[in-house]
C-alpha cells in the first residue's frame, strides 16, 4: 500500500525545514538484521547530496499553489507486486488518476485529460516519446515520485494536466537487489539494481529489467488468454552524480527502453467483402509494433547563500514502428498501414533563484528544445470505394520531415505577505514553431494561507499554453487517397493548434489527528482549441486533433492514515470533461459523428465520471501484508455508427473495482546477512471481467478488457 503523502501547497520553507527527502538507503536491513550502517564518509556524502536535493526543491522548483501528492520508496515497496508494479500502475494510486488501456499511450489519465503529463527526473524535464506502448521508466529507479496538479507555478509549462516529479534513488552505502518475478500469462521479469558511492564525492545507481509475457496489451475479448499478445521488453536506467565542490553538483542520467509487442487479435470479425477470401479469420492476423527510446541528460546545480541555479542539456531518440498484416488488414479493413515515426530531440533547461530579502524570492529560467521528426507511412489500399473496388491493391507513401522548436521563459516572485499568507505571481512566455507557429504570454497567480499548524488553504489561477505532440500532430495528405478505400468521409485536414486554457483551482489540506491527514480540491478549466487524441485505424499509434472549445471541472478527496506498522489511504475523484466542434484533422472523424459534433457538446473519450483508489498494508515482524484497489465508473463509448447508433461518447463502459493483494516475507540467514525476500501476489483477486474500451467512440478502434485474475511469485536478494 503506498504511503501517499498529501503535501499542501506552501510558501518558501524556513531554512531549517526539510523538503521532500530522497529515498532511504535501499540496503537498510529490516528489523532484527544487523547492519553496520554507512561509513562516516558515506554518511557525509549522502548528507551533502540530500542538502542539494532540498535546495533544488525549496529554492528552484517549489510547488507553491499546486496540489501535491507523493509516493515514497518505502510506499512503493509496500504495494502488491512492489518494485514489479509497472510505474503506470503505481501512478493509479494517486488522486485524480484514472485507468485506460495501454493503447492510450500512456494507460492513465490525470483529471480525465489526454496524455498531457510532463515527466521530470531530479527537476529536469524528461523528453517525451512518440506514442510508444508501455511505460518508459522502471519503478526500480524511483526514490520518490510526486504528482503536481492544479495551478502550477510558472516554471512548469507545456504539459500541465499533471507533472510527475521523480527523485532518483540514492544510497548512503553500497546496496541493491537481484530479483526474479513471474507467474500468470507466462510472465517472467528478472531485474537488477545497485547503487553506491565512489570516494568522498560521487554516487551512482543502475537498474535494468527484462519482461516477457503473453499479455502485452489488453485483451480485446473477456477470455482469460489473449490471442497473439506476446511482448518482450527491456529497460535500463543509470544515474551518476559527483560534487565539484561543497555546493556544486554534476549529474548524468541515461535511459534506454526497447519493447516488441504483438497486437492482440479479436476473433469473429466480419470479412470486409472487398479483398481476399470470405473465409478470412481475424484470429490469425499478425500485426506487430516495436518501440525504441534512448535519452541522456547532463545537469549542473549550484547552491548559494543568495540563490540557486541549475542548467541541464538533454538528448532523446525515439521510434515507433507498426507493422501491419497486409493481406489480413486489407481483408477486414480495406487498408493496411505500415507506420514509422522517428524523432530526435535536443534541448536545454535553466532555472535560477535570487533571495531578494526574507519576504521576496525571485525565480526565472528558460527552456529551448529542437525536435526533428520523420514520419513515413506506407498505405496499401484498394482502388475505388468500399463495396465498389475496381482493381488490385497498391501502395501509397505519405511522409513528412520537420524540424520544430519549443522556446519558453518565465519569471516569478514569491512574496511572503505575512507569516501565514504567501503570494506567488509569475509570468511565462512560450513560442512554438511546429506545423503551426504560435505563442502566448501566460500569467500565473496563487495564494497559500496557513492560519495555524496543520491547515493549508490554496487558491490559484493559471493561463496554460499546450502545444500538440509534434509526432502526433501531422496531418495526412488526404488528396493521395482520392478514389481509394482510404478516402476519408470528411475531406478536411486543418493543422493541429496549441491548446489555450484558463485554469482555476482551490483546495484545503488538513491534519485531522496525529497520523491522519485529508485533502479536498476543486478545479475548473476552460479551453480554446482543446486537444484530444485517438487511435484512428488498425495502426496502434495516436493522432491528435482539436475541439474548438472545451471545459473540464471536478473535485478530489484524499485521505491517509498511519499508525505504527499499519498504513492506509483512499482517494476519490469526480470529473466532467466536454468538447465541441472538431476544427483540425477533421478527416479522422466519420461524417455522421463530425456533423453532430459541430454544434453539440459531448463527453471526451478519456473522461471517467468517478474514479478512486485505496489500499492498506501491515508489517508483522518480518512479514508484510498488503492490498490495493482501483475503481472506475467506466470510460466513454458509443457513436452514430455503432449498433444501435447513439450520440458520440454518450454512454460508458461497466463500472469496476479491481482488488490486488500480496504477502512478502524477509528470510534472515544470519544476523549480519542482508535479507532474501519471497513474495506472492494476486492481481484482480475477484477475477472481475471489466471492459475498458468497447471499440466504439471517438478515436477508438478495438475493444480492450482489463487483465483477469493472475497469480505471481517472486524472490529478491538484497545485495
JOTARA-V931175 format. One record per residue. N is the residue number from 1. RES is the residue in three letters. OMEGA is omega in whole degrees, 0 to 359 (999 if undefined). Layout:
# JOTARA-V931175
{{N RES OMEGA} {N RES OMEGA}}
This chain:
# JOTARA-V931175
{{1 UNK 181} {2 UNK 173} {3 UNK 185} {4 UNK 181} {5 UNK 178} {6 UNK 183} {7 UNK 184} {8 UNK 171} {9 UNK 186} {10 UNK 175} {11 UNK 182} {12 UNK 182} {13 UNK 174} {14 UNK 184} {15 UNK 184} {16 UNK 182} {17 UNK 179} {18 UNK 175} {19 UNK 182} {20 UNK 184} {21 UNK 175} {22 UNK 186} {23 UNK 176} {24 UNK 182} {25 UNK 182} {26 UNK 183} {27 UNK 181} {28 UNK 184} {29 UNK 177} {30 UNK 182} {31 UNK 176} {32 UNK 180} {33 UNK 180} {34 UNK 180} {35 UNK 183} {36 UNK 179} {37 UNK 182} {38 UNK 174} {39 UNK 177} {40 UNK 180} {41 UNK 179} {42 UNK 179} {43 UNK 179} {44 UNK 178} {45 UNK 180} {46 UNK 179} {47 UNK 179} {48 UNK 180} {49 UNK 179} {50 UNK 179} {51 UNK 178} {52 UNK 175} {53 UNK 180} {54 UNK 178} {55 UNK 178} {56 UNK 183} {57 UNK 183} {58 UNK 193} {59 UNK 183} {60 UNK 190} {61 UNK 178} {62 UNK 183} {63 UNK 187} {64 UNK 178} {65 UNK 179} {66 UNK 172} {67 UNK 186} {68 UNK 173} {69 UNK 188} {70 UNK 172} {71 UNK 182} {72 UNK 175} {73 UNK 179} {74 UNK 180} {75 UNK 177} {76 UNK 182} {77 UNK 177} {78 UNK 176} {79 UNK 163} {80 UNK 185} {81 UNK 175} {82 UNK 183} {83 UNK 178} {84 UNK 175} {85 UNK 175} {86 UNK 188} {87 UNK 178} {88 UNK 176} {89 UNK 173} {90 UNK 182} {91 UNK 179} {92 UNK 179} {93 UNK 179} {94 UNK 183} {95 UNK 174} {96 UNK 180} {97 UNK 182} {98 UNK 187} {99 UNK 174} {100 UNK 179} {101 UNK 181} {102 UNK 180} {103 UNK 182} {104 UNK 172} {105 UNK 0} {106 UNK 185} {107 UNK 172} {108 UNK 178} {109 UNK 175} {110 UNK 182} {111 UNK 174} {112 UNK 176} {113 UNK 173} {114 UNK 188} {115 UNK 183} {116 UNK 185} {117 UNK 177} {118 UNK 175} {119 UNK 174} {120 UNK 175} {121 UNK 182} {122 UNK 176} {123 UNK 182} {124 UNK 180} {125 UNK 173} {126 UNK 184} {127 UNK 182} {128 UNK 179} {129 UNK 182} {130 UNK 175} {131 UNK 178} {132 UNK 177} {133 UNK 178} {134 UNK 182} {135 UNK 180} {136 UNK 186} {137 UNK 177} {138 UNK 184} {139 UNK 180} {140 UNK 185} {141 UNK 192} {142 UNK 170} {143 UNK 170} {144 UNK 183} {145 UNK 179} {146 UNK 173} {147 UNK 178} {148 UNK 177} {149 UNK 177} {150 UNK 181} {151 UNK 186} {152 UNK 173} {153 UNK 190} {154 UNK 181} {155 UNK 180} {156 UNK 183} {157 UNK 174} {158 UNK 180} {159 UNK 195} {160 UNK 173} {161 UNK 177} {162 UNK 175} {163 UNK 176} {164 UNK 186} {165 UNK 185} {166 UNK 169} {167 UNK 182} {168 UNK 178} {169 UNK 176} {170 UNK 186} {171 UNK 174} {172 UNK 174} {173 UNK 182} {174 UNK 179} {175 UNK 180} {176 UNK 181} {177 UNK 170} {178 UNK 191} {179 UNK 171} {180 UNK 185} {181 UNK 179} {182 UNK 180} {183 UNK 186} {184 UNK 181} {185 UNK 176} {186 UNK 184} {187 UNK 171} {188 UNK 181} {189 UNK 173} {190 UNK 178} {191 UNK 181} {192 UNK 172} {193 UNK 181} {194 UNK 178} {195 UNK 179} {196 UNK 182} {197 UNK 177} {198 UNK 182} {199 UNK 182} {200 UNK 189} {201 UNK 188} {202 UNK 174} {203 UNK 183} {204 UNK 176} {205 UNK 176} {206 UNK 175} {207 UNK 179} {208 UNK 180} {209 UNK 169} {210 UNK 180} {211 UNK 175} {212 UNK 176} {213 UNK 183} {214 UNK 176} {215 UNK 182} {216 UNK 177} {217 UNK 182} {218 UNK 180} {219 UNK 176} {220 UNK 177} {221 UNK 179} {222 UNK 182} {223 UNK 180} {224 UNK 183} {225 UNK 177} {226 UNK 177} {227 UNK 176} {228 UNK 185} {229 UNK 179} {230 UNK 176} {231 UNK 173} {232 UNK 185} {233 UNK 175} {234 UNK 181} {235 UNK 177} {236 UNK 171} {237 UNK 177} {238 UNK 182} {239 UNK 175} {240 UNK 183} {241 UNK 179} {242 UNK 177} {243 UNK 175} {244 UNK 168} {245 UNK 186} {246 UNK 185} {247 UNK 184} {248 UNK 183} {249 UNK 174} {250 UNK 184} {251 UNK 176} {252 UNK 177} {253 UNK 176} {254 UNK 180} {255 UNK 177} {256 UNK 180} {257 UNK 174} {258 UNK 181} {259 UNK 174} {260 UNK 182} {261 UNK 161} {262 UNK 178} {263 UNK 186} {264 UNK 183} {265 UNK 178} {266 UNK 185} {267 UNK 175} {268 UNK 180} {269 UNK 183} {270 UNK 176} {271 UNK 183} {272 UNK 174} {273 UNK 179} {274 UNK 185} {275 UNK 173} {276 UNK 189} {277 UNK 174} {278 UNK 177} {279 UNK 180} {280 UNK 185} {281 UNK 182} {282 UNK 178} {283 UNK 183} {284 UNK 178} {285 UNK 182} {286 UNK 175} {287 UNK 183} {288 UNK 175} {289 UNK 177} {290 UNK 183} {291 UNK 179} {292 UNK 178} {293 UNK 177} {294 UNK 180} {295 UNK 175} {296 UNK 181} {297 UNK 173} {298 UNK 186} {299 UNK 175} {300 UNK 181} {301 UNK 180} {302 UNK 177} {303 UNK 180} {304 UNK 181} {305 UNK 181} {306 UNK 178} {307 UNK 182} {308 UNK 178} {309 UNK 171} {310 UNK 176} {311 UNK 183} {312 UNK 171} {313 UNK 182} {314 UNK 180} {315 UNK 182} {316 UNK 172} {317 UNK 179} {318 UNK 177} {319 UNK 172} {320 UNK 178} {321 UNK 175} {322 UNK 182} {323 UNK 184} {324 UNK 163} {325 UNK 192} {326 UNK 181} {327 UNK 182} {328 UNK 180} {329 UNK 176} {330 UNK 181} {331 UNK 186} {332 UNK 187} {333 UNK 182} {334 UNK 177} {335 UNK 174} {336 UNK 187} {337 UNK 173} {338 UNK 191} {339 UNK 173} {340 UNK 174} {341 UNK 178} {342 UNK 180} {343 UNK 172} {344 UNK 184} {345 UNK 175} {346 UNK 183} {347 UNK 177} {348 UNK 179} {349 UNK 178} {350 UNK 178} {351 UNK 179} {352 UNK 176} {353 UNK 178} {354 UNK 179} {355 UNK 182} {356 UNK 175} {357 UNK 184} {358 UNK 179} {359 UNK 186} {360 UNK 170} {361 UNK 177} {362 UNK 175} {363 UNK 181} {364 UNK 181} {365 UNK 179} {366 UNK 175} {367 UNK 178} {368 UNK 176} {369 UNK 176} {370 UNK 182} {371 UNK 175} {372 UNK 179} {373 UNK 173} {374 UNK 182} {375 UNK 181} {376 UNK 180} {377 UNK 175} {378 UNK 179} {379 UNK 170} {380 UNK 188} {381 UNK 176} {382 UNK 177} {383 UNK 182} {384 UNK 180} {385 UNK 179} {386 UNK 183} {387 UNK 180} {388 UNK 181} {389 UNK 186} {390 UNK 182} {391 UNK 182} {392 UNK 180} {393 UNK 176} {394 UNK 183} {395 UNK 171} {396 UNK 180} {397 UNK 177} {398 UNK 185} {399 UNK 180} {400 UNK 174} {401 UNK 185} {402 UNK 169} {403 UNK 181} {404 UNK 182} {405 UNK 167} {406 UNK 181} {407 UNK 181} {408 UNK 177} {409 UNK 181} {410 UNK 171} {411 UNK 180} {412 UNK 180} {413 UNK 172} {414 UNK 188} {415 UNK 179} {416 UNK 184} {417 UNK 174} {418 UNK 178} {419 UNK 182} {420 UNK 188} {421 UNK 180} {422 UNK 175} {423 UNK 175} {424 UNK 182} {425 UNK 182} {426 UNK 179} {427 UNK 182} {428 UNK 176} {429 UNK 178} {430 UNK 177} {431 UNK 181} {432 UNK 169} {433 UNK 186} {434 UNK 171} {435 UNK 170} {436 UNK 174} {437 UNK 182} {438 UNK 176} {439 UNK 178} {440 UNK 170} {441 UNK 192} {442 UNK 175} {443 UNK 174} {444 UNK 182} {445 UNK 179} {446 UNK 174} {447 UNK 178} {448 UNK 185} {449 UNK 178} {450 UNK 184} {451 UNK 176} {452 UNK 184} {453 UNK 176} {454 UNK 181} {455 UNK 179} {456 UNK 173} {457 UNK 172} {458 UNK 175} {459 UNK 184} {460 UNK 175} {461 UNK 177} {462 UNK 170} {463 UNK 185} {464 UNK 176} {465 UNK 188} {466 UNK 179} {467 UNK 174} {468 UNK 171} {469 UNK 188} {470 UNK 183} {471 UNK 181} {472 UNK 185} {473 UNK 182} {474 UNK 174} {475 UNK 181} {476 UNK 175} {477 UNK 190} {478 UNK 179} {479 UNK 179} {480 UNK 189} {481 UNK 176} {482 UNK 178} {483 UNK 173} {484 UNK 179} {485 UNK 176} {486 UNK 177} {487 UNK 184} {488 UNK 176} {489 UNK 183} {490 UNK 186} {491 UNK 180} {492 UNK 181} {493 UNK 179} {494 UNK 183} {495 UNK 180} {496 UNK 184} {497 UNK 171} {498 UNK 176} {499 UNK 176} {500 UNK 186} {501 UNK 170} {502 UNK 187} {503 UNK 180} {504 UNK 183} {505 UNK 177} {506 UNK 181} {507 UNK 178} {508 UNK 174} {509 UNK 189} {510 UNK 167} {511 UNK 185} {512 UNK 179} {513 UNK 174} {514 UNK 181} {515 UNK 183} {516 UNK 178} {517 UNK 178} {518 UNK 178} {519 UNK 177} {520 UNK 183} {521 UNK 177} {522 UNK 185} {523 UNK 175} {524 UNK 179} {525 UNK 176} {526 UNK 189} {527 UNK 168} {528 UNK 186} {529 UNK 182} {530 UNK 182} {531 UNK 171} {532 UNK 179} {533 UNK 179} {534 UNK 174} {535 UNK 183} {536 UNK 185} {537 UNK 186} {538 UNK 181} {539 UNK 184} {540 UNK 174} {541 UNK 184} {542 UNK 175} {543 UNK 185} {544 UNK 176} {545 UNK 181} {546 UNK 160} {547 UNK 181} {548 UNK 179} {549 UNK 180} {550 UNK 176} {551 UNK 177} {552 UNK 178} {553 UNK 181} {554 UNK 180} {555 UNK 181} {556 UNK 176} {557 UNK 184} {558 UNK 181} {559 UNK 180} {560 UNK 180} {561 UNK 178} {562 UNK 178} {563 UNK 181} {564 UNK 182} {565 UNK 180} {566 UNK 178} {567 UNK 178} {568 UNK 179} {569 UNK 175} {570 UNK 178} {571 UNK 175} {572 UNK 181} {573 UNK 178} {574 UNK 183} {575 UNK 167} {576 UNK 177} {577 UNK 182} {578 UNK 177} {579 UNK 181} {580 UNK 170} {581 UNK 178} {582 UNK 186} {583 UNK 175} {584 UNK 183} {585 UNK 183} {586 UNK 183} {587 UNK 180} {588 UNK 189} {589 UNK 174} {590 UNK 187} {591 UNK 181} {592 UNK 179} {593 UNK 181} {594 UNK 181} {595 UNK 178} {596 UNK 185} {597 UNK 181} {598 UNK 187} {599 UNK 184} {600 UNK 171} {601 UNK 177} {602 UNK 175} {603 UNK 175} {604 UNK 190} {605 UNK 181} {606 UNK 182} {607 UNK 173} {608 UNK 189} {609 UNK 182} {610 UNK 176} {611 UNK 179} {612 UNK 175} {613 UNK 180} {614 UNK 178} {615 UNK 179} {616 UNK 175} {617 UNK 177} {618 UNK 176} {619 UNK 177} {620 UNK 186} {621 UNK 184} {622 UNK 182} {623 UNK 179} {624 UNK 174} {625 UNK 186} {626 UNK 176} {627 UNK 175} {628 UNK 181} {629 UNK 167} {630 UNK 184} {631 UNK 176} {632 UNK 178} {633 UNK 177} {634 UNK 177} {635 UNK 187} {636 UNK 179} {637 UNK 176} {638 UNK 172} {639 UNK 186} {640 UNK 176} {641 UNK 176} {642 UNK 180} {643 UNK 355} {644 UNK 179} {645 UNK 177} {646 UNK 176} {647 UNK 183} {648 UNK 175} {649 UNK 183} {650 UNK 180} {651 UNK 178} {652 UNK 179} {653 UNK 184} {654 UNK 175} {655 UNK 183} {656 UNK 172} {657 UNK 185} {658 UNK 184} {659 UNK 175} {660 UNK 178} {661 UNK 179} {662 UNK 174} {663 UNK 180} {664 UNK 180} {665 UNK 177} {666 UNK 176} {667 UNK 182} {668 UNK 184} {669 UNK 177} {670 UNK 184} {671 UNK 184} {672 UNK 180} {673 UNK 174} {674 UNK 192} {675 UNK 169} {676 UNK 183} {677 UNK 175} {678 UNK 184} {679 UNK 175} {680 UNK 184} {681 UNK 173} {682 UNK 178} {683 UNK 185} {684 UNK 185} {685 UNK 184} {686 UNK 180} {687 UNK 179} {688 UNK 176} {689 UNK 183} {690 UNK 183} {691 UNK 178} {692 UNK 181} {693 UNK 178} {694 UNK 188} {695 UNK 178} {696 UNK 183} {697 UNK 182} {698 UNK 177} {699 UNK 178} {700 UNK 185} {701 UNK 186} {702 UNK 176} {703 UNK 172} {704 UNK 178} {705 UNK 175} {706 UNK 183} {707 UNK 175} {708 UNK 183} {709 UNK 179} {710 UNK 179} {711 UNK 185} {712 UNK 178} {713 UNK 181} {714 UNK 176} {715 UNK 185} {716 UNK 178} {717 UNK 176} {718 UNK 184} {719 UNK 999}}
